[in-house]
Structure formats: C-alpha cells, structure tokens
Amino acid sequence: MSKLVIVESPAKAKTIKKYLGKDYEVIASMGHIRDLPKTLLGVDVDKGFRPRYVDIPGKTALIRQLKDAAAQSEQVYLATDPDREGEAISWHLATLLGLPTDRENRITFNEITRSGVTTGMAAPRKLDMNLVNAQQARRILDRIVGYKLSPFLWKKVRKGLSAGRVQSATVSLVVSRENEIRAFVSEEYWTLDALLSLTEKGKTFPAKFYGKADEKIKITDGAQAEAILEALKNATYVADKVKTGTRRVAPAPPFTTSTMQQEANRKLNFSSRRTMKAAQELYEGIELESIGAMGLITYMRTDSLRISDEARAAGNEYIRATYGADYLPSKARVFKTKGNAQDAHEAIRPSVPSLTPEQVKNSLTSDQYRLYKLIWERFIASLMADQIQNTCQVDITAGDYLFKASGYTVKFEGHTALYVEGKDEKDDDNKPLPVIKQGDTLFCREIAGNQHFTQPPARYTEATLIKTMEENGIGRPSTYAPTVSTVLARDYVERDGKSIKPTNLGEVVTNLMEKQFPEIVDLDFTAHMEKQLDGVENGKADWVGVLDDFYVGFSQSLKKAEQDLEKVKVPEVESDEVCEICGRRMVIKTGRYGKFLACPGYPTCKNTKRIVETAPGSCPKCGGVLVAKKSKGGRKFFGCSNYPKCDFATWNEPTNEACPQCGKTLFRKKGKNGGLTCQTEGCNYQK
C-alpha cells in the first residue's frame, strides 16, 4: 500500500510527486471540496452560527476518487497551502474522508523544492483548529453580510447587486478620495526657477527661489513674480553657504504579498489578480529545462519580512561571487516585520537564490519570467550593501533674495547596481551638482516665473489602493487581489487609465451604507474585525463570540434600514450618442458583458448599442478603423473593426504618426523601453 498526499492543484501535485517517488500517490483536490450552499445562507444564526457545508457541485467524481485512494492507502497526508484557507481545506478533507482530526497528518511546504518537501514531510502535525476556526469565522461573517445585505440592496437600489464586508470598506476608500478631489479648491502659486552655471558656458544646474535669508516668500500671482524678476535683473549670484555630506540609502526589504502586488503594478503594469496568478504558478512548480519540475518561489501569501538563514547564506554567496565582498553589508541586515503581521511564513523570495532569472527564462511564460525577475532581484538586493551618496546643498544669494540648489552624486552604488524600488511619486532631488565652493560667483543662464496650481490628491492606482488597504488593516494578504477584482467586476469602481475611480453605482451604494450600516464601511471597525479574526487564529478569541458580537448590531441596523429607507435611484450617465429611433440621448448601462448604450425611453424604445472606443490610425492590413478591445483577462488590446473579415490585433498602441517607409500607422510598443514600430507585413521600420 502506498501513502497518499493531497494538495490543491495538479501543478503542485506533479512537482511534489517528483520528489516523493513511487511510494507516494499525490492527488489534487482542485481547491475546496466543501462549502456553504450557493442558494441558501447555510448558517444557523440562532444555534451558535452552525454552518451547513455541502459537497461542491461538479466534484462528485473527484470526491469518490479521493475516498477510494484514501481507503487503499496506509497513510494520508493533508498538504494544502500553509495558511488559514489551506488549513480549512485540509479540515474539510479530513471530515469528508473520515480521518481523525487529532492525527499528525497535516504537512506544509514553504517552498516546493526537494529540501522544502523533505522538511515538510519530516514534520507532520495535527490540524490547527484555531486556523480552521479563524477561516470559518471569516467565511461565515462574509456570508452573513453578503446574503443579508444583497437582498436589501436589490429592494432599495436595483436587482443583481451584492455587498461584502471587505469590499464595501474598499469602495468607501475610493469614494472618499473622489469626494476629496471634488471638494478641493485649487490655489494659484508661482515658482521662480533659475538655471545657473559655474562658468559662462559651463554645464547648468537648477536652483529654486526661496525668498530672503530670514523669510520664505510665497509667490501667489504673476505680478508678484514679475516684481521679483525685475529686482533680480542685475543681481549677482553667489554661493553663500555650501553644505556637503554623505547619505546612506538602504535597500527595500524582500516582498510581502502587498508590496509584491504594488511593485508589479508600478513596474510591470500587472493587476493584483495577474500578479497572484503568476506567483501561484511559480510557487507550485515549473518544468525547468535540465532540472525538472520545481517551485521557484516561497509561499506567496505572507506579510512577514523574515528570511531563513540558509536563503541568506545562498544569496550572500551569489552577491560575493557576482559583485564582490564590498557589495555585502558589514553586518547582516534584518528587516522588522510589522506588529500585526502573521509571521508563519518567510517573505516572498526565490526558493533557490542561485537560480537567476536568465537561467530559467526559456522555461517560463512572459508573466512568470517578469515576476520571477522582480522577486529575485528584490530579494538579492535586500541583502546587499547600502548605496552611498555624496550630497550637496547650496544657499545662493542674489541681491536681497535667496535661492537653493541641492543634489547628489553616487559614491558607491551598492544594492542599486541590481535593483531600484519603484515610486508612486517622482523624486526631483536627484540631479548631480558641480563642485561648488563657498564664495563662488555663479552665472545665471536663464530664469523664469512659472505659474502653478495646487493639485487635488491623486486618485488611487491599484498599487496605492492595496497599500492603503494594508495600512488601514482592510483584509489580509490572501484577500487584497480578490477584493480589488471583485469591486471592479461588480461595477462599484472602474479603471481610468491606471487610476481607479468610483462609478455612480459605487457612490450611491457607499452613501447608503454609510447612513444605514456605518460599521460595515468604517475602516477602524473593519480593521478591528481583522484583529479579532487574528485573535481566533492565535487562540485568544472564541470564533462564535466574535460572530455574535457582530451580528447583534448588524441585524438591528438591517431591520431599521428595511423599515425606514425608500428606494434609491442610481443616476444614469448620458452619452453623446443619439438614439436613431426616437432621438433621445442614450445612456450608459452595465450588463452581464460590460457597459453598453441604451435608450432611456425603455420599454417604449428598446434600442441598444455596443460602446466602441476608436483608436488613432488605421488597420495596417486592410485600412479599416482601429478599435480598443479587452481580452478575457481584462487586458486592453487593439483590433480592426472589420473583424472577423480582418483578424489584425495587437497589444501595441496605435498612434497618429505614419511610417516614413510605407506610410501606414506606427504603433507604440509596450514596455518601459517601448519605441515606435510599423506592423505592416514586410516593413521592418523601428524608431
């Protein structure tokens, strides 16, 4: 008789089977096998929130296979993912297969490598019921909110809506930011920007107007700017004070789930969902040329910054061999994990640090390679020495006025030789200055007054939204990506380029929730609930008590809202399109397949149209109009409007520029180094 190991996915099963050999059978459960019923609440709120679990439809044959395999095995190991969700799946498997929950048959793998699998198999343990109950509490809590609030929204707003505890708080963040933007009152201000040099024809550097030596002056209008410029016409610019120094810049820590999603959004333009898909594949195992199947990264749902001594040693060895000992810090750097983080897993890192992205590139898809490269570089750089900068700050007098210039040069590149962390905002203090000495007379090559207006806070991008969710304790590493995907799919928020803004529906529902169910959208309350769930996981809180505390207030609010609230109308967005049947201005609606145009005269007039976003240029294949489309994964691409007669499609963005060789449309290539390219067959023009 063989031993049976049950995991979630076929890819993970294949990789683990390779390491365990012929004495083991490895089967995938394909995720959850039991859940609350889809069409019913499935929770008895009057009897201790007792859940009613049912076999997931469509898994009957798989369940039979698992039962048969378990009956024929001398030992069954439950090897689902090492988190709450994985623990709950193992508990459901144990219940379904009749395995004692006090048996030491639960194993976990932080990485799917030979050493990771060997280590996991050598340390079986009992099911952790605190982890299981924390997951049960979250599942039941979200089920109660969803199944109780959704019918309420159907009655008071419109049919088909859904609500959720974490998603409602997330949408409220986006709505709150939009309200800040609307309420913002822009103020005019001016800057005086000078270009100076050490010699009459030397290299210039910028200096910013400060005011007077003892007073910062705020320039509020053009007349004030002109008066100062007039006073500066014949001024002599002198370096009055020169302050030089040295600054050390430490590397960013290795990735947590949140920071990985943020950085992949900034640098790779990946959605959080796309990032987690690629990360899951890298963790579960890839068939590598000349190596075989192995997991390339450690478990990707974590908020810990801890790394193992073995991984540190391997990373240090790579740095020493590739860059030299100078690129290692004198003392090993340890990053401090946040106080509310779960420290069950390491930070996200390459499972074998010596395995470079280039070595595995041919075995990976584009997404897998780009994400692995990001994870690998971030981890290796986190072990490297600080960058050392020579800094310079100069106070420059010009008559009665004072200008300031600052900059730095890199003395030692350190970790930046490999990796530089992406930023949400531009850093202007990064231009090198010439060697300036106190008392030097400087040449003013150019000076101008520039008008500006204060800007409202920026809309969230997916990166900054996830960062804010993490900072406010909304959700946990495993929930960031699903939450953002859900609020986008349900049309509560929408993308505007890289930004995320609320829809009319999102604003109406959020305003309603704030009035009737303030605790659901309150960030402090949501964070408090997450801490209570953490308390269940740590054995410090009773999961039934946590649910009971929530449900008492929630049920009262729901009862009052159903009695008091009248139906709320969602404002319709008018388009510029006129209905050719009745002449009304058509409105934008959202259906099963996305947004479309509809006549507001329904049901008298039932005219509808697809929304078509035209693009510049023309199809290089047939000359037809180019239109923007979306792939099944939500990525934007461009195709010919004559499809299916013409099958031209491209990820590259069309421009208004014509190819100098053939006269057809030029396209801008994707990626940070993207230039212009001609996609006409037979023309190889690149710019």
Secondary structure by P-SEA (a helix, b strand, c coil): cbbbbbbccaaaaaaaaaaacccbbbbbcccccccccccccccccccccbbbbcccccaaaaaaaaaaaaaaccbbbbbccccaaaaaaaaaaaaaaccccccccbbbbccccaaaaaaaaaccccccaaaaaaaaaaaaaaaaaaaaaaaaaaacccccccccaaaaaaaaaaaaaaaaaaabbbbbbbbbbbbbccccccbbbbbbbbccccbbbbbccaaaaaaaaaaaccccccccbbbbbbbbbbccccccaaaaaaaaaacccccaaaaaaaaaaaaaccccccccccccccccccccccccaaaaaaaaaaaaaccccccccccbbbbbcccccccccccccccccccccccccccccaaaaaaaaaaaaaaaaaabbbbbbbbbbbbbbcccbbbbbbccccccccccccbbbbbccccccccccccccccbbbbbcbbbbbbbcccccccccaaaaaaaaaaacccccccaaaaaaaaaaaccccccccbbbbcaaaaaaaaaaaacccccccaaaaaaaaaaaaaaaaccccaaaaaaaaaaaaaaaaaaaaacccccccbbbbccccccccccbbbbbbccccbbbbbcccccccccccccccccccccccccbbbbbcccccccccccccccccccccccccccccccccccbbbbbccccbbbbbccccccccc
